[in-house]
Every structure is written in structure tokens, then in C-alpha cells.
Amino acid sequence: MGFFLSNYQLTICIMYSLIFCSSSSSSSHLCHNDESTALLQFKQLFSFNCSVCDFSVYSAPLTDNWKEGTDCCAWDGITCDNTTSHVIGLVLRSNCLYGTIHPNSSLFNLVHLQHLDLSDNNFNHSQILPSFGRFTNLIHLDLHSSYLSGPIQSSSEEVWQGNNFSNSIFHLQKLQLLWLDGNRELTGKDVVIPPN
């Protein structure tokens, strides 16, 4: 006696296989542990305080769903590369973040970032650090109205100003957009990044 499947049974088997395969492949695209850890450590550096920010549209921080043991590619404000699963986008614009960005911040471990938007927060007079130079894949950097301070220099001026700003952000070869306006305590010449 042979074994034959009806069209209905065959259809069910194919659908089950497709669902099983697609769920298995999607689970293999979890973000990298080191990047998840870096994001969680970065989150811990800041409090959520809308009273110290000029503008906010959120009643709760985007980082609320950032939990250990979950896929950081599914977290609010995070974009991951579809192929490598590396974190390539971090957008926490107008999110009532309050705190200081330190030179050893875990933020700078996210070296695959292409898009970084931390605008309209309060970084408590943090300086723009040489560590930003680690973002060699960065295309878009938005830090406007974020209570940043300190000297900046244009790319034509190779001057050490305590934080070597010119050797970090202005020498990022892929950078196409840079927004620093609204930071009243930044000093230096106006800078225009020409389009590539």
C-alpha cells in the first residue's frame, strides 16, 4: 500500500515548512551581543527628564523596551543591517535624555553606525569628543540642540583644541550630513560639509 497525500495535506505540509523555515531564519538575525550590551550601558548613563529639554514629543523614553535578553534590532530607535545584523542606526531624537557623554561611553563601541541622531536632548555641556572619530561608517550625524559645549575647528584648520575635533568628525570620509546648530556653547568657525 503506497503513501499518497491529498492536495489539501500537501498544501498544509508546504505551508508548515514555509512558516517553520521563515521563523528559523528570522531568529538567526539577532543583534550582536556586544552591541546589545553597549546600548544597554549607554541607556544607563542617562535619566529621562523632560523638564531639562527644550522640546520633547515623547511621554516615555524610546529606551523603555530596551531589555536584556531581547533582540536589540527590535528595540525602538534602533536599525540593524538586514544582512550582518550590526546596529547601523540609533535615533533618540527629542527623547528627554539628560546626562553626560563621556570619552569611554559604550556609544563609541557601535562602530558600524551609519545614522546617529541624538538631537533635542540635554547632554549637560558635554564636549564633542575625538571618540566620534570611531564612527568611520557614519553618513548622518545630528546633534543639534543637545546642550553641547566646547571648541570646534573647521576641517581646514589642524589645531589641537583639547578634544581634537577636527581629526574626528570632519575627517569622517562618508559623512554627508552634520547638524550642530542650537548648541549655544559650541565655539569656533561655522562649518559646511559639502555634498559628495
Phi, psi and omega in degrees: 000122181279165180252118180235142176256138174288164177303320180297312180296321179295318178298316179299317180297318180294316180297317179299317180297317180296316179296315180297315181294318182291324178289326178293318182289326180290328179289342179278355181258040176284153180292163183286140183303317181296326179285322176299315178298317180299318180294318179295321177293321177298317179302320183293341182284347189235149171258162177260106187217096183289343181289343181257005180248146181288328187212133176209141178247359184254139175266349176215149182293144175300336183283001180302326181267011175279101184233141176299140179088001177247163183285115182294341177292344178260001182283150176298137177085359184247136172237134178245152175293133183294335182266311187266343185066012174286148177288119181244350180221134175226112182235106178235041181298138174051048188248016177059030177284134178227126179160186185247138174269114183266158180301330181262019180301141178295345175307320185284358173276351180272067191286353179267000183303135174247334184225118180230118180231106178242025186291159177057042171236184179235101181265025165052047176067026175299151175267157174279115195267157174301336180300336176299338178294348177286345181275067186291346178263002187293129177252324187229122177230116181238111179235022185292148176051050183237019178056048175265154181220172175106172184280148170229156178230151176285164183296340180278352182247109180269074184240132176283121181239031178089332178232006175049043184305319186294333180272359179252280188291317185286350178254013173283109191293335182266353184295124180246330181233128178223118180241118179234001185298158179084001175259090190295340184262005171281138180237152180133184182280153175297144183236134174238126177266113182290149177292150178285000000 
